[in-house]
Amino acid sequence: MIFLFSLILATSPEIERDPLNAKAELVSDSWFGEDKLHHFIHSAAISSSAYLISNKMGSIDQRNSVYISFSVGTIAGIAKEIYDECSGNGSASKKDLVYDIAGVISGILLISLGGS
């Protein structure tokens, strides 16, 4: 369910985004830009989904599920940054990776400690 929500958010068109402002945002790469929230939420959704799939559906113990979900979420974030760098639409950002890792950790903690 969370993965589906993340997929819908990732593929939905952006509403009323000013292209000039988007270029300025790419140049400045603010710590609190709009895209940072997207990185955080999607990483949390991907890692928590991976945890639920491995732990609840795959019958993998909690410790290994954490490793799997951390790996899947982190690889997704790194892949996105590689795509940004190679696509010509943007550039890789270390700040985006920080938000990706924070989202991965938050997603794992919320799901594993929540008992869902």
N, C-alpha and C positions, 0 to 999 in steps of 0.2 A: 504494500500500500504506500509506504513512504517512498519507495523507489519510483513508483508510478507518479506520485506527486512531484518528485524531483525531475522526472523526465518531462512532465507537462510544463513545469517552470522553465526548463532549459530550452525547450523548443518553442515556447510562446513568443510572439512578436513583442518588441519593446514598444511601449505606448508613449507617444509624444516625446521622442528623444531628439534633441537638437543636435544635428551632425557636427556643428561647429563646437558645441560644448563637449561632445564625445571626443573630438580630437584633442581639445585642451585637457580633458581628463586623462587621456592616454599619456600626454606629455608630462603632466604633473605627477601622476600615479600616487594620489593622496592615500593616506592610511585609512581614510574614512569615506572613500568613494562608493558609489552605488554598487559597483561590481564586487566589492569586498563582501557585502552581505550575501550576494549570490554564491560566491565561493564558499562561504561559511555554511550556508544552508544546504547547498548541494553536497558538500563533503560530509556533513552530518547525516544527510539522508542516505547517501551511498554506503557509508561505513555502518550505520545502524541496520540497514537492509542486509548487508553482507553478514553482520553478526547474527541477525534473526534467522537468515537462511542456513547458515552453518550450524548454529547452536540448536535451533528448534526443529528445523526440517532435516538437517544433515546429521543430527545426533552427535555432533562434535562437542567435546568438553569446553567449558567456559574459557579456559586459558588459551587453547588453540583457536577458538572463535575470535578472541580479541586479536590475536596475531593475524588471522586471516582478514578480519575487517579493517585493521589498521593498514595492512598491505594493500588491499583493494582500494580503499579511500585515498591513500597516498599516491598510488600508481595513477589513479584517475586524475588527481590534481597535477601531477607531473606531466601526464599526457596532454592535459589541457594547455599547460604552459608551452610545451613543445609545439602543439598545434598553433597557438597564438604566434609563436616566433616564426614558424615556417609558412603560415598562411598569408602573411603580408597585411593582415587586418589589424595587427597589434604587435606587441612584443611581450616576451616573457617577463614576469614580474616576481621578484622575491617576496614582495608584500602579499601578492596573491597566494603564494605558497604558504606563507605564515597563516593566513586565514584558512587555507585548505587544511593544514595540520590542526589548527584550533577546532575546526568543524569536525574533523575525524575524531579527535579525542572527545569532544563534547557528545557526539553521536554514540560513541562506544560507552561512555559513562552513563548517559541517560538510559540506554537500553539495558546494559548489563546490571546496573544498580537498581533499575526500576523493576526488574524481574519480569518484564513483558516477554 
